[in-house]
Amino acid sequence: MVRGAFISTDRQARDAEDAIAELERALTSEQIFKSLMEGLPQGVLQGVRRSLTTELSELQLSLKSYIQARTGDFTLLRKQAGNDLGTYLIAARIIKGLSQKELARKLGLREQAIQRWESERYRSISLFNYQKVARTLGVHWQVNDSAAADAVWHPAYDINRSDLSKVVRHARRHAWIDISDTSDENAISTLVRYVGDHVNRYGTPSLLRTGLNVGDCSQDWSLLSWKAQVTRRAEALIASSKPRYYPLNVSWLMELVRLSVLADGPLRARQLLHDNGIVLIAEPQIPGMNVDGAAFLVDSTPVIGLTLLRDSIDNFWFTLLHEVGHVILHYRTGLSSGFFDNFESQEVDEFENEANQFAGNLLIPDEIWSRTPARIAKNAEPVEKLATQLRINPAIIFGRIRMEREDYSIFSNKIGRGTVRKLLLDDSSEVI
């Protein structure tokens, strides 16, 4: 996999220079930083600053790699390209000192063809054309079949038959596969291809993280099938609307929180996220998965997947803000591997704690929560008063009280049960 923001053209280099200058100004001037973060709770600022510092370092390294390559030192560029075959071809073009236009001319193509291939890291190119580009750039590959068996992902054909049938039934029910084909073997073959293609494109699934720990998910058919489906839907949306995520832009976060008071808030949240470069996909979980939400990258675009496992307003907004926290805080430090969260888990790592604190402080800042009488309220009035003050849905506060007191028998009629799935799962409209 490619590490960091890979720069392959002079235009991208100029854009990186501009972004670096903006980040440096924001991080070195307290006045500028405060103006950019205006309205955000104090408990969120430290994490955002840390994330922006990481983004600055990654951009500086990528720009340095590109500049050094243009002057004849290819060490950093080769290291950044890694073993990704498509990215290595891009690096080879740079090493040869060719622009995209010049390479296109050598191949008898239009410049737009090279631009498209490189934007996709040559993933959709035919083998014939790939070899043609490689020969033109003087790249030669050597086949090595001695890799350790456990270093390569293989689909598990010995999976429990009932578990496999469960995934197939779910895939048919939700139109992941052709429902007119009633053959289970064909359905299994389709799922194997989907999951295999997904892994080949986005990485080894053993690196997938969960909210509980870092574990081997390489043969978790339910999780992998679900993530592959969320990714396919996200890819289609990204291709049609081309959202662009900009780490320095966090001014919209409080607007997102305020949407919680609206009946159609979840739909508006999906649009607002898209407007700020984040794709939100609601996709029902396969029975037995126990995943509330996920955050990961599709190339450079952050994607949030929600199962809506627990259909209530309080759970939706906390889960959404938690996953947004992963995007904002961990864009360069874990999002490429992915976060898969189960909020019934009692043990969480540093990343999950950071995302929890991010979500909690955006919804109810610690400095307010620590002294509000709503914390110990036995009736709804103080809670609703605090909700009005914070301009959030009172269900969010009722949900927090239930969680902190570990008493889920109280305020059970105040958390907005049965209201979110019908908005996001029954809604067929796409983000504009």
C-alpha positions as CSV (number, residue, x, y, z in Angstrom):
1,M,0.0,0.0,0.0
2,V,1.1,3.6,-0.7
3,R,2.0,5.6,2.4
4,G,0.9,9.2,2.7
5,A,-0.2,11.6,0.0
6,F,1.6,10.5,-3.2
7,I,2.5,13.5,-5.4
8,S,2.9,12.7,-9.1
9,T,2.6,16.0,-11.0
10,D,3.9,19.6,-10.8
11,R,0.3,20.7,-10.2
12,Q,-0.1,18.4,-7.2
13,A,3.2,19.7,-5.9
14,R,2.0,23.3,-6.1
15,D,-1.2,22.3,-4.4
16,A,0.8,20.6,-1.7
17,E,3.0,23.7,-1.2
18,D,-0.2,25.8,-0.7
19,A,-1.6,23.3,1.8
20,I,1.7,23.1,3.7
21,A,1.8,26.9,3.9
22,E,-1.8,27.0,5.3
23,L,-1.1,24.3,7.8
24,E,2.0,26.0,9.0
25,R,0.2,29.2,9.5
26,A,-2.6,27.6,11.4
27,L,-0.2,25.6,13.6
28,T,2.2,28.4,14.4
29,S,-0.3,31.2,14.9
30,E,-2.6,30.8,17.9
31,Q,-4.8,33.5,16.5
32,I,-5.3,31.8,13.2
33,F,-5.8,28.4,14.8
34,K,-8.5,29.8,17.1
35,S,-10.2,31.5,14.2
36,L,-10.3,28.2,12.3
37,M,-11.5,26.3,15.3
38,E,-14.1,28.9,16.4
39,G,-17.0,27.3,18.1
40,L,-15.4,23.9,18.8
41,P,-15.3,22.7,22.4
42,Q,-11.9,22.9,24.2
43,G,-11.9,19.1,24.6
44,V,-11.7,18.7,20.8
45,L,-8.9,21.2,20.0
46,Q,-5.9,19.2,21.2
47,G,-6.8,16.2,19.0
48,V,-7.5,18.3,16.0
49,R,-4.1,20.1,16.4
50,R,-2.3,16.7,16.7
51,S,-4.1,15.5,13.5
52,L,-3.1,18.6,11.6
53,T,0.5,18.2,12.7
54,T,0.5,14.7,11.3
55,E,-1.0,15.9,8.0
56,L,1.6,18.6,7.7
57,S,4.4,16.0,8.2
58,E,3.0,13.7,5.6
59,L,2.6,16.4,3.0
60,Q,6.1,17.7,3.7
61,L,7.5,14.2,3.2
62,S,5.5,13.6,0.0
63,L,6.6,17.0,-1.4
64,K,10.2,16.3,-0.5
65,S,10.0,12.9,-2.2
66,Y,8.7,14.4,-5.4
67,I,11.2,17.3,-5.5
68,Q,14.2,15.0,-4.8
69,A,13.0,12.7,-7.6
70,R,12.8,15.6,-10.0
71,T,16.5,16.4,-9.2
72,G,17.7,12.8,-9.6
73,D,17.4,11.3,-6.1
74,F,14.7,8.6,-6.2
75,T,15.2,7.0,-2.7
76,L,12.2,8.5,-1.0
77,L,9.9,8.2,-4.0
78,R,10.6,4.5,-4.4
79,K,10.1,4.0,-0.7
80,Q,6.8,5.8,-0.8
81,A,5.6,3.8,-3.8
82,G,6.3,0.6,-2.0
83,N,5.1,-2.6,-3.6
84,D,2.0,-1.0,-5.2
85,L,2.4,-1.9,-8.9
86,G,0.3,1.0,-10.1
87,T,2.0,3.6,-8.0
88,Y,5.4,2.2,-9.0
89,L,4.6,3.0,-12.6
90,I,3.8,6.5,-11.7
91,A,7.1,6.7,-9.8
92,A,8.9,5.3,-12.8
93,R,7.5,8.0,-15.0
94,I,8.8,10.7,-12.6
95,I,12.1,8.9,-12.4
96,K,12.3,9.0,-16.2
97,G,11.7,12.8,-16.1
98,L,8.5,12.5,-18.1
99,S,5.3,14.4,-17.7
100,Q,1.9,12.8,-18.2
101,K,1.7,14.5,-21.6
102,E,5.1,13.2,-22.7
103,L,4.3,9.7,-21.6
104,A,1.0,9.8,-23.5
105,R,2.8,11.0,-26.6
106,K,5.2,8.1,-26.4
107,L,2.3,5.7,-26.2
108,G,0.3,7.3,-28.9
109,L,-2.5,8.3,-26.5
110,R,-4.1,11.5,-25.2
111,E,-2.9,13.0,-22.0
112,Q,-6.3,12.4,-20.4
113,A,-5.8,8.6,-20.7
114,I,-2.6,8.8,-18.6
115,Q,-4.3,11.2,-16.1
116,R,-7.2,8.7,-15.7
117,W,-4.9,5.7,-15.3
118,E,-2.8,7.4,-12.8
119,S,-5.7,8.7,-10.8
120,E,-6.8,5.1,-10.4
121,R,-3.3,3.9,-9.8
122,Y,-3.6,1.8,-13.0
123,R,-6.1,-0.5,-11.3
124,S,-8.6,-0.6,-14.2
125,I,-6.1,-1.0,-17.0
126,S,-5.8,-4.1,-19.1
127,L,-2.8,-6.4,-18.7
128,F,-1.7,-5.6,-22.3
129,N,-1.8,-1.8,-21.7
130,Y,-0.1,-2.2,-18.3
131,Q,2.8,-4.1,-19.9
132,K,2.9,-1.5,-22.7
133,V,3.3,1.3,-20.2
134,A,5.9,-0.6,-18.2
135,R,8.0,-1.4,-21.2
136,T,7.9,2.3,-22.3
137,L,9.1,3.3,-18.8
138,G,11.8,0.6,-18.7
139,V,10.1,-1.3,-15.8
140,H,10.6,-5.0,-15.7
141,W,8.9,-7.4,-13.2
142,Q,10.2,-10.6,-11.7
143,V,7.7,-13.3,-10.6
144,N,8.3,-14.8,-7.2
145,D,6.1,-17.6,-6.1
146,S,8.0,-18.4,-2.9
147,A,6.0,-16.1,-0.6
148,A,5.0,-17.7,2.7
149,A,1.5,-19.1,2.5
150,D,0.3,-17.1,5.4
151,A,1.5,-13.8,3.8
152,V,-1.2,-14.0,1.2
153,W,-5.0,-13.8,1.7
154,H,-6.9,-16.8,0.6
155,P,-10.7,-17.1,0.9
156,A,-11.9,-19.6,3.4
157,Y,-13.8,-22.3,1.7
158,D,-14.0,-24.4,4.9
159,I,-16.2,-21.8,6.6
160,N,-19.1,-23.1,8.5
161,R,-21.9,-23.8,5.9
162,S,-24.6,-22.2,8.0
163,D,-22.5,-19.0,8.4
164,L,-21.8,-18.9,4.7
165,S,-25.5,-19.4,3.9
166,K,-26.3,-16.6,6.3
167,V,-24.1,-14.2,4.3
168,V,-25.6,-15.4,1.0
169,R,-29.2,-14.9,2.3
170,H,-28.3,-11.4,3.5
171,A,-26.6,-10.5,0.2
172,R,-29.8,-11.6,-1.7
173,R,-32.1,-9.8,0.6
174,H,-30.3,-6.5,0.2
175,A,-29.6,-6.9,-3.5
176,W,-25.8,-7.2,-3.3
177,I,-26.0,-10.0,-5.9
178,D,-28.4,-11.0,-8.7
179,I,-31.4,-12.3,-6.9
180,S,-32.7,-14.0,-10.0
181,D,-29.8,-16.5,-9.8
182,T,-30.9,-19.0,-7.1
183,S,-27.7,-21.0,-7.2
184,D,-25.9,-20.9,-3.8
185,E,-22.7,-21.9,-5.5
186,N,-22.9,-18.9,-7.9
187,A,-23.7,-16.6,-5.1
188,I,-20.7,-17.9,-3.1
189,S,-18.5,-17.4,-6.1
190,T,-19.7,-13.9,-6.5
191,L,-19.0,-13.1,-2.9
192,V,-15.6,-14.6,-3.1
193,R,-14.8,-12.4,-6.1
194,Y,-16.2,-9.3,-4.4
195,V,-14.2,-9.9,-1.2
196,G,-11.0,-10.9,-3.1
197,D,-11.2,-7.9,-5.4
198,H,-11.7,-5.7,-2.3
199,V,-8.8,-7.1,-0.4
200,N,-6.5,-6.8,-3.5
201,R,-7.4,-3.2,-3.9
202,Y,-7.5,-1.9,-0.3
203,G,-5.2,-4.1,1.6
204,T,-4.7,-7.2,3.8
205,P,-7.7,-7.7,6.0
206,S,-5.6,-9.0,8.9
207,L,-4.8,-5.3,9.5
208,L,-8.4,-4.4,10.1
209,R,-8.9,-3.0,13.6
210,T,-11.9,-3.3,15.9
211,G,-13.0,-1.2,18.8
212,L,-12.0,-4.0,21.2
213,N,-8.6,-4.8,19.9
214,V,-6.4,-5.4,16.8
215,G,-7.3,-8.8,15.5
216,D,-7.1,-11.1,12.6
217,C,-10.2,-10.6,10.5
218,S,-8.8,-12.2,7.4
219,Q,-11.5,-14.9,7.4
220,D,-14.4,-13.0,8.9
221,W,-16.8,-13.4,6.0
222,S,-19.5,-11.3,7.5
223,L,-17.3,-8.3,8.2
224,L,-15.4,-8.5,4.9
225,S,-18.5,-9.0,2.8
226,W,-20.2,-6.0,4.5
227,K,-17.1,-3.8,4.1
228,A,-16.8,-4.8,0.4
229,Q,-20.4,-3.8,-0.1
230,V,-20.1,-0.5,1.7
231,T,-17.0,0.2,-0.4
232,R,-18.7,-0.6,-3.7
233,R,-21.5,1.8,-2.9
234,A,-19.0,4.4,-1.8
235,E,-16.9,4.0,-5.0
236,A,-20.0,4.6,-7.2
237,L,-20.8,7.8,-5.2
238,I,-17.2,9.0,-5.3
239,A,-17.0,8.4,-9.1
240,S,-20.1,10.4,-9.8
241,S,-19.7,13.3,-7.4
242,K,-16.0,13.5,-6.6
243,P,-16.1,14.6,-3.0
244,R,-12.8,16.2,-1.7
245,Y,-11.8,16.0,1.9
246,Y,-9.7,18.8,3.3
247,P,-8.2,18.2,6.8
248,L,-7.9,21.8,7.8
249,N,-11.6,22.4,7.3
250,V,-13.4,21.6,10.5
251,S,-15.7,24.6,10.7
252,W,-18.8,22.5,9.8
253,L,-18.6,20.2,12.8
254,M,-20.9,22.2,15.1
255,E,-23.4,22.5,12.2
256,L,-23.4,18.7,12.0
257,V,-24.2,18.5,15.8
258,R,-27.0,21.1,15.5
259,L,-28.7,18.9,12.8
260,S,-29.6,16.4,15.6
261,V,-32.6,18.6,16.6
262,L,-34.2,18.1,13.1
263,A,-36.5,15.2,12.3
264,D,-34.6,14.6,9.0
265,G,-31.3,15.3,10.7
266,P,-29.6,12.0,9.6
267,L,-30.4,12.8,6.0
268,R,-29.1,16.3,6.3
269,A,-26.0,14.9,8.0
270,R,-25.3,12.7,5.1
271,Q,-25.4,15.6,2.7
272,L,-23.3,17.9,5.0
273,L,-20.6,15.2,5.3
274,H,-20.5,14.7,1.5
275,D,-20.2,18.5,1.1
276,N,-17.1,18.3,3.2
277,G,-15.5,15.3,1.5
278,I,-16.8,12.4,3.6
279,V,-19.0,9.7,2.3
280,L,-21.7,8.2,4.6
281,I,-23.2,4.8,3.7
282,A,-25.9,3.1,5.8
283,E,-25.8,-0.6,5.2
284,P,-27.5,-3.2,7.4
285,Q,-25.2,-5.5,9.2
286,I,-25.1,-9.2,8.5
287,P,-26.7,-11.0,11.5
288,G,-24.1,-11.7,14.2
289,M,-21.6,-9.0,13.1
290,N,-22.1,-6.7,16.1
291,V,-20.7,-3.6,14.4
292,D,-22.3,-0.2,15.0
293,G,-20.1,1.8,12.7
294,A,-16.9,1.9,10.7
295,A,-14.5,4.4,9.2
296,F,-11.9,3.8,6.5
297,L,-10.4,5.2,3.3
298,V,-11.4,4.5,-0.3
299,D,-8.2,5.8,-1.8
300,S,-8.0,9.3,-0.2
301,T,-11.7,9.7,0.5
302,P,-12.9,9.0,4.0
303,V,-15.9,6.6,4.2
304,I,-18.2,6.1,7.2
305,G,-20.3,3.0,7.2
306,L,-23.2,2.6,9.7
307,T,-25.2,-0.5,10.3
308,L,-27.9,1.2,12.5
309,L,-27.7,-1.9,14.6
310,R,-29.3,0.0,17.5
311,D,-32.1,2.1,16.0
312,S,-32.3,5.1,18.2
313,I,-31.5,8.8,17.9
314,D,-28.9,8.8,20.8
315,N,-27.0,5.9,19.3
316,F,-27.0,7.3,15.8
317,W,-25.6,10.6,16.7
318,F,-22.9,9.3,19.1
319,T,-21.9,6.6,16.6
320,L,-21.8,9.1,13.7
321,L,-19.7,11.6,15.7
322,H,-17.4,8.8,16.9
323,E,-16.7,7.8,13.3
324,V,-16.3,11.4,12.3
325,G,-13.7,11.6,15.1
326,H,-11.7,8.8,13.5
327,V,-11.7,10.7,10.2
328,I,-10.7,14.0,11.7
329,L,-8.2,12.7,14.3
330,H,-6.8,9.6,12.5
331,Y,-6.8,10.4,8.8
332,R,-3.1,9.6,8.6
333,T,-2.8,7.4,11.6
334,G,-5.1,4.4,11.2
335,L,-7.9,5.3,8.8
336,S,-6.2,3.4,5.9
337,S,-6.4,0.2,8.0
338,G,-9.9,1.0,9.2
339,F,-11.9,1.2,12.4
340,F,-14.8,-1.1,13.1
341,D,-16.7,-0.3,16.3
342,N,-19.0,-2.1,18.6
343,F,-20.2,0.2,21.4
344,E,-21.1,-2.6,23.7
345,S,-17.4,-3.4,24.0
346,Q,-16.1,-2.4,27.5
347,E,-12.4,-2.4,26.5
348,V,-11.1,0.2,24.0
349,D,-7.6,1.3,22.9
350,E,-6.1,4.8,22.7
351,F,-7.6,5.5,19.2
352,E,-11.1,4.6,20.4
353,N,-10.8,6.7,23.6
354,E,-9.8,9.6,21.4
355,A,-12.8,9.2,19.2
356,N,-15.1,8.7,22.2
357,Q,-13.8,11.9,23.8
358,F,-14.2,13.7,20.4
359,A,-17.8,12.7,20.0
360,G,-18.7,13.3,23.7
361,N,-17.2,16.8,23.7
362,L,-18.8,17.8,20.4
363,L,-22.2,16.7,21.7
364,I,-21.9,17.7,25.3
365,P,-18.6,19.6,26.3
366,D,-17.0,18.2,29.4
367,E,-16.8,21.6,31.1
368,I,-20.6,21.8,30.8
369,W,-21.4,18.2,31.6
370,S,-19.4,18.3,34.8
371,R,-21.5,20.9,36.4
372,T,-25.0,20.5,35.0
373,P,-27.8,19.2,37.2
374,A,-29.0,17.1,34.2
375,R,-26.3,14.5,35.2
376,I,-28.3,13.5,38.3
377,A,-31.8,14.3,37.0
378,K,-34.6,11.9,37.8
379,N,-37.1,13.6,35.5
380,A,-36.9,15.0,32.0
381,E,-37.1,18.7,32.7
382,P,-33.4,19.4,33.5
383,V,-32.3,17.3,30.5
384,E,-34.6,19.1,28.1
385,K,-33.4,22.4,29.4
386,L,-29.7,21.4,28.8
387,A,-30.6,20.2,25.3
388,T,-32.1,23.6,24.5
389,Q,-29.0,25.3,25.8
390,L,-26.7,23.1,23.7
391,R,-29.0,23.0,20.7
392,I,-28.9,19.3,20.4
393,N,-31.6,16.6,20.5
394,P,-32.5,15.7,24.1
395,A,-32.4,12.0,23.2
396,I,-28.6,12.4,23.1
397,I,-28.4,13.5,26.8
398,F,-31.0,10.9,27.9
399,G,-28.8,8.2,26.2
400,R,-25.7,9.5,28.0
401,I,-27.4,9.4,31.3
402,R,-28.5,5.8,30.7
403,M,-25.0,4.8,29.8
404,E,-23.2,6.5,32.7
405,R,-25.7,5.2,35.2
406,E,-25.6,1.7,33.6
407,D,-29.3,1.7,34.0
408,Y,-31.1,1.1,30.7
409,S,-34.5,0.9,32.3
410,I,-34.7,4.7,32.7
411,F,-35.8,7.2,30.1
412,S,-36.3,4.4,27.6
413,N,-39.1,6.3,25.9
414,K,-36.8,9.4,25.5
415,I,-34.1,8.1,23.1
416,G,-36.0,8.1,19.9
417,R,-36.3,4.4,19.2
418,G,-37.3,3.3,15.7
419,T,-36.7,6.6,13.9
420,V,-33.4,6.4,12.1
421,R,-33.5,3.3,10.0
422,K,-36.6,4.4,8.2
423,L,-34.8,7.6,7.2
424,L,-31.5,6.1,6.0
425,L,-32.2,2.5,5.1
426,D,-35.6,3.2,3.4
427,D,-34.3,6.3,1.6
428,S,-33.3,5.6,-2.0
429,S,-32.2,9.1,-2.8
430,E,-28.5,9.7,-3.4
431,V,-26.4,12.6,-2.2
432,I,-26.4,15.4,-4.7
